Amino acid sequence: MPSNKKKLIVIPSESICEYEAKGLARLREYYNPAGFFDEVYALSPLEKEKREAYGMQIIPTSYYKLASKIREIGALVVRAYGGFWTADMACRNRVDGVPVIVSLHDPSPHMIHKSVQFADYVFCVSDAVANVAIQKGVKKDRIRLLPNRIDLNIFNKNIPREKVNAIRKNFPEGRMILHIGRLSWEKNHDTLLNAISLLPKNFFCVCIGRGEKGKYKMLCKQLGISDRIYWIDSIMNNDLPAWYAACDCFCVPSRYEGFGIVFIEAAACGAPIITSDIPPMNTIFKHGENAHLLHEYENPSQLANAITKVCMDDKYRRHLSSNAPAVAEKFDSAKIDLLEASLYAEAINSEYRKLSLLNKIMGIVAADTAYFCFKLPIYFWNFMKTIKKCFIK
């Protein structure tokens, strides 16, 4: 007998264990906004064991077994997080009558595979991401805007002073610049490091984020600022508010952004923000009112001037700090959860879009081609490691 329960299948972009390691606290609410579904199943080839956590059944599922799992579970909708292999997996395993939703967070064209155009709905975190999705073949009427969210119970200005002091005592006296973001070209560490070389020696920077540090450490050595840059791989999510509160400015002069959740977190905590005058940042923040937006974000001199202005002009810094939290209120998790639940209701209640046989074949070809291009380097790398071990033995 068919179940009347509302069931959702999600395909996260990382294993649930990896999210746990990052200290993300709202996984139950994140995958089941406003408790809209009765049952949630996280299916992924990245999972190693079947278990229950965060109100979900977590089930290891191979790329080709998803369709049979959808039928077995009796899901009403499938949600893939990210436009890469997760979208490939969801869109090539479509089951008639079960809408597929893909959510996009990154405006990088290579992060949005061709398979995304075969999804029923595409949730984009910003107009900047939506515009790239359209360029990649997604129909505009299939796109829905769903911004990122933050928990204002965690991210706010009410940070105990002792937590802030505990952080600052690990660093020298002076002006603390905070940068949070993976070590990648788009996060523009190189311009920031060059800017710091132009600032007085009492300015130092804490860079939090994973990635290959070698070239950046080499740049620091060439600029003579190695002793003023502190590298930290990661901080638990619940501990981040104290870091935002501890800095004199939060500076991430991104070359591009999909949404930039760290900026909303920083705003909620009242950190004075310096970032690039680009979408979507200049649609969220207003220059001189709640953030300092920089047009020439690849110009070290201009960035150094901006840092000096924010850090040394007490009145300006307090002005940015006091106005920033109001920006974050629009992205309160409670509000966005309700919006997301309404989008799920729309997907379930709307007439199902049945693909033609040709489109089904095109979707499978697009998904499989992208998936194998993604997996092949991994297989090759693991194969070479195995060969190397054999020679070592």
N, C-alpha and C positions, 0 to 999 in steps of 0.2 A: 504493500500500500504506500503511495507517495507520501513523503513527509511534508508537513505544512511549515516546517522551520525554514527561516531565511539563512542560507548558507553561502559563505564567501570563501573563495580560494585566492590566496595572495602568493605572489612570487617575489620575495624580497631580493634586492640586488646583492646582498651579503647574507651570510649565515646568521641566524639569530644569536649564536655565540659571539660573533664579532660585535653585534650591537650591544650585547651584555658587557663585553669588555670595555666599550666606550662609556659605559655608565648611563646609557639612555634609559630614562625612568618611565616613559609613558608608552611602552610598546603595546599594552593592551588597548589603550585608547587610540593609539596611532593606527592600528590595523582594524579596529572596530569602532569608528567614530560615533559618539553618542549612543553606544550600545545598539546600533541599528540592526546588526545581525545576531541571530541566535547562536550560530556556530561559525568559527573561522578556522581555516586550515592553511597552514604555511607549507607549501610544497616546493622543494628545490633540490637540485642535484648537489648543492653545496652542503646540505645537511648530512650528518654521519649516523644519526640514530633517531628513532621514533620516540617522541616524548610529548608531554603536555606542559605548556608554560604560557603565562600571560593571557590566559583564556583561549589559547589556540592549541590545535593539534598540529604538531610539527612533524612532517613526514618526508623522509628522503624520497625523491622522485626523479627519475631520469628524464632527460629531454624528450624522449619519444613516448613516455608512459603517461604524460599529462592528460591526454584525451580520455583514456580509460579511467583515470582517477576522477575526472570531472563527472563522468557518468556514474561511477560507483558512489561518490559522495552525494550527488544530486545538487550540485552548486547552482545558485541562481546567477552568479556573475564571477568572472575571473579578473583579477587585477595584477598587472605586471608593473613593478617599480623600476623605471628606467627604460630608455629606448634602445638598449643594446641586446644582449643575449636573453634577458628576461622577456623582452617584447617578442623576440624570435620564437621563444618557447611557447608563449601564450598564443601568438597569432597563427603559428603553423599547426597547433593542436586545437583549433576552434571546434566546438561542438554546437550543432544547430540548436538555436533557441537559448543559448547561453552567451550573453554579451561579454566581449573582451574590452577591458579598459587598460590603457597604458598611461602611466604618469611620467611626465618629462620634467627634469630639473636642471638640465645642462644645455646651454645653447650651442655647444660645439656640434657642428654638423656630423662629425664622425661618431658622435654618441647617439645619433638618431638613425637607426637602421631603416631600410626600405620597408621592412615588415610592418612598421608602425602604421602605415597608411591603410592596412587591412584591419585595424582595430575599430571597434564600434564607437568608442569615445576616447579622446586623448585629453588628459588633464595636464595643463601647463601651469607652472608656478608664476609665470609673468608673461606679459605681452612680448618681451624680447624672445622668450623661448617659443611662444606660439608662432611668431613670425618665421622662425627657422623651421618649425614643423610644417608650416604651409609650403615653404620652399622645397621641403622634402616630399611633398605630395599628399599631405594630410588635408582633407577637405575642411574648410573653415567652419562649416556647420557641425562638425564632429568635435570641435575643440571647446573645452570648458576651462575657465581660469580657476585654479585652486592654489592660492598662495601657501607658502610654508607657514608654520605656526610655532609659537613658543608658549611655555607654561609660565605665566606671570607669577605663579606661586613660588617658582624657583628663581626666575630672572626678574629682579626688581632692585630698587635702590636701598632696600633695608638689609644691608650687608654688615654683620658685626665687625666693629673696628679691629678686633683682635685677629680676625681672619685676614684682613687687609695687611695689618702689620706683620703677620707671620710670613706673608709673601714678600713684602718689601725688605725684610731683614736679610733675605737671601741675595740681595743685589746691592750695589753701591748706592750712595746718596746721589741724587740727581734727577733728571727727567726720564721717566720710563715710557718708552714707546712700545705698544703691544701690537703684534701682527699675528693673526690666526688664519691659517689656510695651508693646504697641501703645498709642498715645494714643487711648483709647476710654473710654467711660463706665464699663464694668465694671471697669477697672483702677484706678479711684478716685484718679486723680492729684489731683483737686480737694481731697479731704479731706487728702491727704498735704501738699499745698502750704500749706493752712491750718494744719496742725499745725506745719510748719517755721517759720511766722511766730511761733509761740508759744515756740520754742526759742531758746537763746542763739545769738548771731551766729556762733559757731565751728562750728555745725552746718550742713552743706551737703549738697545732694543731687545725685547724678548720675542722670539719667533716660535710659535707653537704650530706644529704640523709635521706630518710624515712625508718622506720622500728622500731623494738622493741629495745629500748636503754637499758633496764633494766640490762641485763647481762654485757654490756659494761661499764655502769656506775659503776656496782659493781666491775669490774676488775680495773677501774680507782681508785676506793677507796682503793682497796687492794694494788695497786702499789703506792699510794700516789701522784697521778697526776691529781686529779679531777679538781683542779683550773687551769690546763694547757690545758684542752680539752674543746672545744666549739662546741656544737651540734646545727645544723640548719637543719630543715626539708627540705626546698627547697629554691631555688633562681630562680627568673624569668630568662628564657633562655637568653634574651637580656642583662641581667645584669651580666651574668657569665664572660664575657671578663675582666671586672675590677677586679674580684676575682682572675682570673688566673694571672693578671698582679701584683696583690698585694702580692702574696705569694713568699717566698724565694725558695720553691721547691714544686712541685706537686707530691705527693707520694701516689700511689695506688698499693701495691704489690699483685696483684690479684693471686688467686690460679688457676683460669682459666678465659678466656675471649672469647666471640664470635667475637668481633671486638674492642670494647673499644672506642666509639665515644668521650668520655671525653679526651682521650689522644690526639686525633687529634685537638680538640678544644684548649687544653692547648698548643700544639705545635704551632698552628696558632698565639696564643697570646704571644709566646716566653717564656712560663714558663719552667724552668728547670725541667725535668721529671725524676722521679725514678719509675721504675716498674719492673715486673718480667721478667726473661729471658725465656719466654715461647711463643709458637705460640698463636695468630698471632702477638704479640707485637714484637718479635724478627725478624719477616719478614717485619715489617713496620719501625722499628727503628734500628739504629746501635749503639751498646754500645760505649760510650766515644765520639761519634760524634754528635748525636742529642738527646740522652737520656742516662741515667745511668741504665743499665739492670742488675738485681740482680739474680744470679743463686740460692743462698740459701735464697729464699724469705720468708721462715718460720723461719729463724734464727734471733731473735731480735738483737743480737750483730752485725751481718753482715748488717742488715738494718740500725741500728744506725750509723755504720761506713759510709754507703752510704749517709745518710742524712747529716752527718758531712762534708763529702767530698764536696758534692754539695753546701751546704749552706756556708761553711767557705772558700773554695778555690774560690776566686773571678774570677780568670782567667778561671778555669774549668766551673764555673757556666755561665759566659758570653759566653763561647764557645758553650755550650749546647743550651743556649738561642738563640744565633744568627743563629744556624744551624737548629733549630726546625721548623721554619715556612715553609721551603722548603718541608718538609715532608707533610704538610697539603695541599699544592697546588695540589697534586695528587687527593685529595678528594674534590675538589671544586665542589659545588652543580651544577654549570653549566655543567661541564664535566660529572658528574655522571647522571644528568638528561638526557643527550643525549644518554648515554649508556643504561639507563633504557628504554627509548623510542624505541631504536633499538631492545631490547629484547621483548618488547610488539609486535612490528611489526613481529618479528620472530614467536611468539606464534600464532598470528592471521593468518599469511600467510602459516604456515606449515600445513601439512596434519593432520587432527584431529585424535587423538588416541582414538578409540572407545573401551570401555571396554567390555569384555565378560559378559554374565549374571552372571557367577560365581564371577567374580571380582567385579561386581556392588554390589552383595549381600555381599561379603567380606568387601567391602568398607563401606557399610551402617552399618554392624555389628561392625566393628572396630571403626567407628565414634561414633555411638550411645553408645557403651560401655564406651568409654573414656569420652564422654560428660556427661553421667549420673554419672560417678565416680567423675567428676569435680563438677557437680551441687548438688549432694546429700548432701555433708557437708554443703553447703550454705543453702539448704532447711532445714536441721536439725537445724542449728544455728538459723535461723529465726523463726522456730517453737518453739524452746526453749525460745527465747526472748518473743514470744507471750504468752507462758504458764507462764513465770515469771511475765509478766504484769498482767495477770489474778489473780495471787496469791497476788500481791502487792495491787491490787484493793480490 
